[in-house]
Amino acid sequence: MLKKYIKDYLWYILGSIIYAIAVTVFISPNEISPGGITGVATVLNYLFRSPTGITMFILNIPILILGYYKCGKGMIINTTAVTVISSFAMTITENLFYTFKMDKIIASIFGGIFLGFSISIIMRHGATTGGVDIIAKIINRKYRHLTVGKIILITDVAVVVLAVLAYGKLESALYSVVTMFASSKVMDYMLYGSDRGKLVYIITDKPGEVASTLVKDLARGVTIVDVTGGYTGEKRKMLMCSVRPYEVSALYSIIEEFDPKAFITVTEAGEIIGEGFKRFD
């Protein structure tokens, strides 16, 4: 699993760098709010010249503490690492690109695309960029019909209002809406696709512990099936669980915690209908 951790953290670094570029190249210099905690940080930077990266990290601290109790230790540890990397990358790129201005409609569209792409990369590997991402995941676990992208779009409206008051320009709100819409669409496509998902079969010596943790941390239903080994004749338990593609990494971490020797089969599910996925029309 060491190879997996290294791979995940390389993705975190890449996603964090893209996230930092989105904020410091496209968004902040053009007085556009990306919403969420980062949006608040950019507004504070505009008003008080406080470093965006450091401010973002400080604002994320209480949310990370909340996430520790609601989203599971593994995900929050990864998210804390992403928050640190993003803050550091933002501090560097902010000094390089702070005065880089461009046409605002181009900045808002590409800023949103870069944001959605970077957040999706990070979430597909078991972490978030902190802030509203964590809040969105907590809400999504209770209200599965609300996608992460939609939740973030809704919560960002308040930050846009704050940005309008700070910048004193109504057009900043309009460009911010374009950015958040583009970001949410990219996220929904990358995280949810259409109605596709992954069907996971898990043969483990710790079925109770793994099943209860999957239900608690991923808010996914688990079916436990009695199976018999064709070669050994040994009777064991097999878990069946349907997840979104971006949840597979977190699922692996949960299984490894209880049973590193578990046998796992992951298959493509062309369409999933039910709680947490597509609903009947």
KOLLO-307426 format. One record per residue: x, y, z of N, C-alpha, C in turn; residue number from 0; residue in one letter. Coordinates in steps of 0.2 Angstrom, whole numbers, plus 2048, in hexadecimal, padded with zeros to 3 digits. Atoms other than C-alpha are relative to their C-alpha. Layout:
BEGIN
  n_xx  n_yy  n_zz  ca_xx  ca_yy  ca_zz  c_xx  c_yy  c_zz  num  residuo
     X     Y     Z      X      Y      Z     X     Y     Z  NUM        a
...
***
This chain:
BEGIN
  n_xx  n_yy  n_zz  ca_xx  ca_yy  ca_zz  c_xx  c_yy  c_zz  num  residuo
   804   7FA   800    800    800    800   804   806   800    0        m
   7FC   7FA   800    80F    80C    801   800   803   7FA    1        l
   800   7FE   806    80F    80D    7EF   7FA   804   7FE    2        k
   806   7FC   801    7FD    813    7EF   800   806   804    3        k
   800   7FA   7FC    800    820    7FD   805   805   7FC    4        y
   7FC   7FB   804    80E    827    7F2   7FD   803   7FA    5        i
   804   7FE   806    803    827    7E3   7FB   805   802    6        k
   805   7FB   7FE    7F5    830    7EC   803   807   802    7        d
   7FD   7FA   7FE    801    83D    7F3   803   804   7FA    8        y
   7FE   7FC   806    808    841    7E2   7FA   803   7FD    9        l
   806   7FD   803    7F6    844    7DC   7FE   806   804   10        w
   801   7FA   7FC    7F4    84F    7EB   804   806   7FF   11        y
   7FB   7FB   801    803    859    7E7   7FE   803   7F9   12        i
   802   7FD   806    7FD    85B    7D5   7FA   804   800   13        l
   807   7FD   7FF    7EB    85F    7DA   801   807   803   14        g
   7FF   7FA   7FC    7F1    86C    7E6   804   805   7FC   15        s
   7FC   7FB   804    7FD    874    7DA   7FB   803   7FB   16        i
   805   7FE   805    7EE    875    7CD   7FB   805   803   17        i
   805   7FC   7FC    7E3    87C    7DB   803   807   801   18        y
   7FC   7FA   7FF    7F0    889    7DF   800   805   7FA   19        a
   800   7FC   806    7F2    88F    7CD   7F9   803   7FE   20        i
   807   7FE   801    7DF    890    7CB   7FE   806   804   21        a
   801   7FA   7FB    7DE    89C    7DA   804   806   7FE   22        v
   7FB   7FB   801    7EE    8A6    7D7   801   803   7F9   23        t
   7FF   7FE   807    7EE    8A7    7C4   7F9   803   7FD   24        v
   806   7FE   803    7DC    8A8    7BF   7FB   804   804   25        f
   806   7FD   7FC    7D1    8AD    7CE   802   806   804   26        i
   7FF   7FA   7FC    7D9    8B8    7DB   802   806   7FD   27        s
   7FE   7FA   804    7E2    8C4    7CF   7FA   804   7FD   28        p
   805   7FD   804    7D2    8C7    7C6   7F9   802   804   29        n
   805   7FF   7FB    7C7    8CA    7D6   7FA   7FC   7FF   30        e
   805   805   800    7BD    8BA    7D4   800   7FC   806   31        i
   800   805   7FA    7B8    8B0    7E3   7FE   7F9   7FD   32        s
   801   807   802    7BA    89D    7E1   7FB   7FD   805   33        p
   804   803   7FB    7AE    89B    7F0   803   7FC   805   34        g
   7FD   804   7FB    7B0    891    7FF   805   804   805   35        g
   7FB   7FD   7FC    7BE    894    80B   806   803   7FC   36        i
   7FB   7FD   805    7CA    898    7FD   7FE   807   7FE   37        t
   803   7F9   802    7BE    8A6    7F8   800   805   806   38        g
   7FF   7FB   7FA    7BE    8AD    80A   807   802   800   39        v
   7F9   7FE   7FF    7D1    8AC    80A   802   805   7FA   40        a
   7FE   7FB   805    7D2    8B6    7F9   7FD   807   802   41        t
   803   7FA   7FE    7C6    8C3    800   804   803   805   42        v
   7FC   7FD   7FB    7D0    8C5    80F   807   802   7FE   43        l
   7FA   7FE   804    7E0    8C6    804   7FF   807   7FD   44        n
   801   7FA   804    7D8    8D4    7FA   7FF   806   805   45        y
   802   7FA   7FB    7D2    8DE    80A   806   801   804   46        l
   7FB   7FF   7FC    7E1    8DB    815   807   7FE   7FE   47        f
   7FA   803   803    7EF    8D4    80A   803   7FA   804   48        r
   7FD   806   7FC    7F0    8C5    815   801   7FA   7FB   49        s
   7FF   805   805    7F8    8B6    80C   7FB   7FB   7FF   50        p
   806   804   801    7EB    8AC    804   801   7F9   802   51        t
   7FF   807   7FE    7F3    89B    807   800   7FF   807   52        g
   800   800   7F9    7F6    89E    819   7FA   801   803   53        i
   807   7FF   7FE    7E5    8A5    81C   7FC   7FA   7FF   54        t
   804   806   802    7DD    896    813   801   7FB   805   55        m
   7FF   806   7FB    7E6    88A    81F   7FE   802   806   56        f
   803   7FF   7F9    7E1    893    82F   7F9   7FF   800   57        i
   807   801   800    7CF    894    82A   7FE   7F9   7FF   58        l
   801   807   800    7D0    881    826   800   7FC   806   59        n
   7FE   804   7FA    7D6    87C    837   7F9   7FE   804   60        i
   806   803   7FC    7C4    87B    840   7FC   7FB   7FB   61        p
   803   804   805    7BD    873    830   803   7F9   800   62        i
   7FD   806   800    7CA    866    830   7FF   7FC   807   63        l
   801   803   7F9    7C7    862    843   7F9   7FD   800   64        i
   807   803   801    7B4    860    83F   800   7FA   7FB   65        l
   800   805   805    7B8    855    830   803   7F9   803   66        g
   7FD   805   7FC    7C3    84A    83C   7FB   7FB   803   67        y
   805   804   7FD    7B4    844    845   7FA   7FE   7FB   68        y
   805   801   805    7A8    844    836   802   7FC   7FA   69        k
   7FE   803   807    7B2    83E    827   805   7FA   801   70        c
   7FB   805   7FF    7BE    832    82F   807   802   800   71        g
   7FA   7FE   7FF    7D0    833    834   805   800   7FA   72        k
   7FC   801   806    7D8    82D    824   7FF   806   7FB   73        g
   801   7FB   804    7D0    83A    819   802   807   802   74        m
   7FE   7F9   7FE    7D3    849    824   808   800   800   75        i
   7F8   800   800    7E6    844    826   802   802   7F9   76        i
   7FE   7FF   807    7E7    844    813   7FE   807   7FE   77        n
   803   7FA   801    7DC    854    812   805   806   803   78        t
   7FB   7FB   7FD    7E8    85D    81E   806   801   7FC   79        t
   7FA   800   805    7F7    858    813   7FE   804   7FA   80        a
   801   7FC   806    7EE    85F    804   7FF   808   802   81        v
   801   7F9   7FE    7E9    86F    80D   807   804   801   82        t
   7F9   7FD   7FF    7FC    872    813   803   801   7F9   83        v
   7FD   800   806    802    86E    801   7FD   806   7FC   84        i
   803   7FA   804    7F5    87A    7F9   801   807   803   85        s
   7FF   7F9   7FD    7F8    888    805   807   802   7FE   86        s
   7F9   7FF   801    80B    886    802   801   802   7F8   87        f
   800   7FF   807    808    885    7EF   7FD   807   7FE   88        a
   803   7FA   802    7FD    894    7EF   804   806   802   89        m
   7FC   7FA   7FE    809    89F    7F9   805   801   7FB   90        t
   7FB   800   805    816    89B    7EC   7FD   803   7F9   91        i
   803   7FE   807    80B    89E    7DC   7FD   807   801   92        t
   803   7FA   7FF    803    8AD    7E4   805   806   7FF   93        e
   7FA   7FB   801    814    8B6    7E4   802   801   7F9   94        n
   7FE   800   807    817    8B1    7D2   7FA   803   7FB   95        l
   805   7FE   805    806    8B5    7CA   7FB   805   803   96        f
   805   7FC   7FD    7FD    8C1    7D6   7FD   806   7FB   97        y
   802   7FB   804    7FD    8CF    7C9   7FE   7FE   7F9   98        t
   801   803   807    7F9    8C4    7BA   7F8   800   7FF   99        f
   807   7FF   802    7E8    8CA    7B3   7FF   7FE   7F9  100        k
   802   802   807    7DE    8C5    7A4   7F9   801   7FF  101        m
   807   7FF   801    7CD    8C6    79D   7FC   7FC   805  102        d
   803   803   7FA    7C1    8C2    7AB   7FC   7FA   7FE  103        k
   805   806   802    7B5    8B6    7A2   805   7FA   7FF  104        i
   7FB   805   801    7C5    8AC    79D   802   7FD   806  105        i
   7FE   802   7FA    7CB    8AC    7AE   7FB   7FC   804  106        a
   805   803   7FC    7BB    8A7    7B6   7FE   7F9   7FD  107        s
   801   807   803    7B8    898    7AA   806   7FC   801  108        i
   7FA   805   7FF    7CA    891    7AB   801   7FF   807  109        f
   7FF   801   7F9    7CB    895    7BD   7FB   7FA   803  110        g
   805   805   7FE    7BB    88A    7C0   802   7F9   7FE  111        g
   7FD   807   802    7C2    87C    7B5   805   7FE   804  112        i
   7FA   802   7FC    7D2    87C    7BE   7FE   7FE   807  113        f
   802   802   7F9    7CA    87C    7CF   7FC   7F9   800  114        l
   803   806   800    7BE    86E    7CB   804   7FA   7FE  115        g
   7FC   805   802    7CB    864    7C3   805   7FE   806  116        f
   7FC   801   7FA    7D7    866    7D2   7FD   7FC   806  117        s
   804   803   7FA    7CA    862    7DF   7FE   7F9   7FF  118        i
   802   807   801    7C4    853    7D6   806   7FB   800  119        s
   7FA   804   800    7D6    84C    7D4   801   7FE   807  120        i
   7FF   801   7F9    7D8    84E    7E7   7FB   7FB   803  121        i
   805   804   7FD    7C7    847    7EC   800   7F8   7FD  122        m
   800   807   803    7C9    837    7E0   806   7FC   804  123        r
   7FB   803   7FC    7D8    833    7EB   800   800   808  124        h
   802   800   7F9    7D0    834    7FC   801   806   804  125        g
   7FF   7FA   7FC    7D2    846    801   7FC   805   7FD  126        a
   803   7FA   802    7CB    857    7FF   805   806   800  127        t
   7FC   7FA   7FF    7D2    869    7FE   7FE   803   806  128        t
   802   7FD   7F9    7CA    86C    80F   7FA   805   7FF  129        g
   805   7FB   801    7BD    87A    812   7F9   7FD   7FF  130        g
   807   802   802    7AC    878    80A   800   7F9   7FD  131        v
   800   807   802    7B2    867    802   7FE   7FC   805  132        d
   801   805   7FA    7B2    85F    813   7F8   801   802  133        i
   807   7FF   7FE    7A1    867    817   7FB   7FD   7FB  134        i
   804   803   806    79A    862    806   800   7F8   801  135        a
   800   807   7FF    7A0    850    80A   7FB   7FD   805  136        k
   804   801   7FA    797    850    81B   7F9   800   7FE  137        i
   807   7FF   802    787    856    813   7FE   7FB   7FB  138        i
   802   805   805    788    84A    805   7FF   7F9   803  139        n
   801   807   7FD    789    83B    810   7F9   800   803  140        r
   806   800   7FD    779    840    818   7FA   801   7FB  141        k
   805   7FF   806    770    846    808   803   7FE   7FA  142        y
   7FC   803   806    777    83B    7FA   7FD   803   7FA  143        r
   802   7FD   806    76C    843    7ED   803   807   7FE  144        h
   7FC   7FA   801    776    853    7EF   807   7FE   7FE  145        l
   7F9   802   802    786    851    7E5   805   805   804  146        t
   7FB   7FB   7FD    796    859    7EC   801   806   7FC  147        v
   800   7FA   804    797    865    7DE   7FA   805   801  148        g
   806   7FB   7FF    785    86C    7E1   801   803   807  149        k
   800   7FE   7F9    788    86D    7F4   805   806   800  150        i
   7FB   7FB   800    798    877    7F1   7FE   807   7FC  151        i
   803   7FB   804    78F    882    7E4   7FB   804   804  152        l
   805   7FD   7FC    781    886    7F0   804   804   806  153        i
   7FD   7FD   7FA    78D    88A    7FF   804   806   7FE  154        t
   7FC   7FB   803    798    895    7F4   7FC   807   7FF  155        d
   804   7FA   801    78A    8A2    7F1   801   805   805  156        v
   7FE   7FC   7FB    78D    8A9    802   806   804   800  157        a
   7F9   7FD   801    79F    8AC    7FE   800   805   7FB  158        v
   800   7FC   806    79B    8B4    7EE   7FD   807   802  159        v
   803   7FA   7FE    790    8C1    7F7   805   804   804  160        v
   7FA   7FD   7FC    79F    8C4    803   805   803   7FB  161        l
   7FB   7FD   805    7AA    8C7    7F4   7FD   806   7FD  162        a
   803   7FA   803    79E    8D3    7EC   801   806   805  163        v
   7FF   7FB   7FB    79E    8DD    7FC   807   803   801  164        l
   7F9   7FE   7FF    7B1    8DD    7FD   803   803   7FA  165        a
   7FD   7FE   806    7B5    8E0    7EB   7FC   807   7FD  166        y
   805   7FA   802    7A6    8ED    7E9   7FE   7FF   7F8  167        g
   801   800   807    7A3    8E6    7D7   7FB   7FA   7FF  168        k
   805   805   802    793    8DC    7D2   803   7FB   7FB  169        l
   7FE   805   806    79C    8D5    7C3   805   7FB   803  170        e
   7FC   805   7FD    7A8    8CC    7CF   7FC   7FA   802  171        s
   804   805   7FE    799    8C2    7D5   7FE   7FC   7FA  172        a
   802   803   806    794    8BE    7C3   805   7FB   7FE  173        l
   7FB   805   802    7A5    8B7    7BF   801   7FB   805  174        y
   7FF   805   7FB    7A6    8AE    7CF   7FB   7FA   7FF  175        s
   805   805   801    796    8A5    7CB   802   7FB   7FA  176        v
   7FE   804   806    79D    8A0    7BA   806   7FB   802  177        v
   7FA   804   7FD    7AD    899    7C3   7FD   7FA   804  178        t
   802   805   7FC    7A3    88F    7CF   7FC   7FB   7FC  179        m
   804   805   804    797    888    7C2   805   7FC   7FC  180        f
   7FB   804   804    7A6    882    7B7   803   7FB   805  181        a
   7FD   804   7FB    7AE    87B    7C7   7FB   7FA   802  182        s
   805   806   7FE    79E    871    7CC   7FF   7FB   7FB  183        s
   802   805   805    79B    86A    7BB   806   7FC   7FF  184        k
   7FA   804   801    7AD    864    7B9   800   7FB   806  185        v
   800   805   7FA    7AC    85C    7CB   7FB   7FB   7FF  186        m
   806   805   801    79B    854    7C7   802   7FB   7FB  187        d
   7FE   805   806    7A2    84C    7B7   806   7FC   802  188        y
   7FA   804   7FE    7B3    846    7BF   7FE   7FC   805  189        m
   801   804   7FA    7AC    840    7CF   7FA   7FB   7FF  190        l
   806   804   800    79B    839    7CA   7FF   7FD   7F9  191        y
   801   802   807    79C    837    7B7   7F9   800   7FE  192        g
   807   801   802    78B    831    7B1   7FD   7FD   806  193        s
   803   804   7FA    783    824    7BC   804   7FA   802  194        d
   7FC   805   7FF    792    819    7BC   803   800   807  195        r
   7FD   801   7F9    79B    812    7CC   804   7FA   800  196        g
   7FC   806   7FF    7A5    804    7D3   7FD   7FB   804  197        k
   803   805   7FB    79F    7F4    7DA   806   7FC   803  198        l
   7FA   803   7FC    7AB    7ED    7E7   7FE   7FA   803  199        v
   801   806   7FC    7AC    7DB    7ED   806   800   805  200        y
   7FB   800   7FB    7B6    7D9    7FD   800   7FA   804  201        i
   800   806   7FC    7BB    7C8    805   805   802   806  202        i
   7FC   7FE   7FB    7C2    7CC    816   7FF   7FC   807  203        t
   800   804   7F9    7C5    7C4    828   7FD   805   805  204        d
   803   7FB   7FC    7BE    7D4    82F   7F9   804   7FD  205        k
   806   7FE   803    7AD    7D6    827   7FC   805   804  206        p
   804   7FB   7FC    7A4    7DF    835   803   807   801  207        g
   7FD   7FA   7FF    7B1    7EC    838   801   804   7FA  208        e
   7FF   7FC   806    7B4    7F0    826   7F9   802   7FE  209        v
   807   7FE   802    7A1    7F0    822   7FD   806   804  210        a
   802   7FA   7FC    79D    7FC    831   803   806   7FE  211        s
   7FC   7FA   802    7AB    808    82C   7FE   803   7FA  212        t
   802   7FD   807    7A6    809    81A   7F9   803   801  213        l
   806   7FD   7FF    794    80D    820   801   807   803  214        v
   7FF   7FA   7FC    79A    81A    82C   804   805   7FC  215        k
   7FC   7FB   803    7A8    822    822   7FE   802   7F9  216        d
   802   7FE   807    7A2    821    810   7F8   800   7FF  217        l
   808   800   801    78F    820    814   7FE   7FC   7FA  218        a
   802   805   805    78E    811    808   7FD   7FA   803  219        r
   803   806   7FE    783    802    80A   804   7FA   7FF  220        g
   7FB   806   801    78C    7F1    80C   7FB   7FA   801  221        v
   803   806   800    785    7E0    808   805   7FB   802  222        t
   7FB   805   7FD    78D    7D1    812   7FD   7F9   7FD  223        i
   802   807   803    78C    7C0    808   805   7FB   803  224        v
   7FC   806   7FE    792    7AF    80E   802   7FD   7FA  225        d
   7FD   803   806    79E    7A8    802   804   7FA   802  226        v
   7FC   805   7FE    7A8    798    801   806   7FF   7FB  227        t
   7FA   801   805    7BA    796    7F9   800   7FA   7FC  228        g
   800   806   805    7BA    78B    7EA   806   7FB   801  229        g
   7FA   804   7FF    7CC    785    7EE   800   7FD   807  230        y
   7FF   802   7F9    7CC    784    801   7FA   7FE   803  231        t
   806   802   7FC    7BA    781    805   7FE   804   806  232        g
   800   7FC   7FA    7BC    78F    812   7FA   804   7FF  233        e
   806   7FC   800    7AC    798    817   802   807   802  234        k
   7FE   7FA   7FE    7AE    7AB    817   7FB   805   7FF  235        r
   805   7FA   801    7A5    7BC    816   803   804   7FA  236        k
   7FE   7FB   806    7A5    7C7    806   7FB   806   801  237        m
   803   7FA   7FF    7A0    7D9    807   7FF   802   7F8  238        l
   802   7FD   806    797    7E1    7F8   7FF   808   801  239        m
   801   7F9   7FF    798    7F4    7F6   800   804   7FA  240        c
   7FF   7FB   805    794    801    7E9   802   807   802  241        s
   7FE   7F9   7FE    79D    811    7E9   802   804   7F9  242        v
   7FE   7FC   805    7A2    820    7DE   807   7FF   7FE  243        r
   7F8   801   801    7B3    81F    7D5   804   804   805  244        p
   7FB   7FC   7FC    7BA    82D    7E0   800   7FD   807  245        y
   800   802   7F9    7B6    823    7F0   804   7F9   800  246        e
   7FC   807   800    7C0    813    7EB   806   801   804  247        v
   7FA   7FF   7FD    7D0    81A    7F2   7FF   800   808  248        s
   801   800   7F9    7C8    81E    803   7FE   7F9   802  249        a
   802   807   7FE    7C0    80C    803   806   7FC   801  250        l
   7FA   804   7FF    7D1    804    800   804   802   807  251        y
   7FD   7FE   7FA    7D8    80E    80F   7FC   7FD   806  252        s
   804   803   7FB    7CA    808    81A   801   7F8   801  253        i
   7FF   807   800    7CC    7F6    815   807   7FE   803  254        i
   7F9   801   7FE    7DF    7F7    818   801   800   807  255        e
   7FF   7FF   7F9    7DD    7FD    829   7FE   7FA   804  256        e
   803   805   7FC    7D3    7EE    82F   803   7F9   7FD  257        f
   7FE   806   803    7D9    7E0    823   805   801   7FA  258        d
   7FB   7FF   806    7E9    7E3    818   800   7FA   7FB  259        p
   800   805   804    7E7    7D2    811   7F9   7FE   7FD  260        k
   807   801   803    7D5    7D4    80B   801   7FF   7F8  261        a
   800   801   808    7D1    7CE    7F9   7FB   805   7FD  262        f
   804   7FB   803    7C9    7DC    7EF   7FF   800   7F9  263        i
   801   800   807    7C1    7DC    7DE   7FB   806   7FF  264        t
   804   7F9   802    7BB    7ED    7D6   7FE   7FF   7F9  265        v
   802   801   807    7B0    7EC    7C7   7FC   807   7FE  266        t
   804   7FA   803    7A7    7FA    7BC   7F9   7FE   801  267        e
   807   800   800    795    7FD    7BF   7FD   805   7FB  268        a
   803   7FC   805    78D    804    7B0   7FB   805   802  269        g
   805   7FC   7FE    77F    80B    7B9   7FE   7FE   807  270        e
   802   802   7F9    77A    80B    7CC   7FA   805   801  271        i
   806   7FC   7FE    768    810    7D1   7FF   7FE   807  272        i
   802   801   7F9    764    812    7E3   803   806   805  273        g
   7FE   7FB   7FB    768    81C    7F3   808   802   7FF  274        e
   7F9   7FE   801    778    827    7F0   802   800   7F9  275        g
   7FE   801   808    778    824    7DD   7FA   803   7FC  276        f
   805   7FD   804    76B    827    7D0   7F9   7FE   803  277        k
   806   802   7FE    759    827    7D4   7FB   7FF   7FB  278        r
   805   801   805    74A    821    7CB   7FC   806   7FE  279        f
   804   7FA   802    742    82E    7C0   7F9   800   802  280        d
***
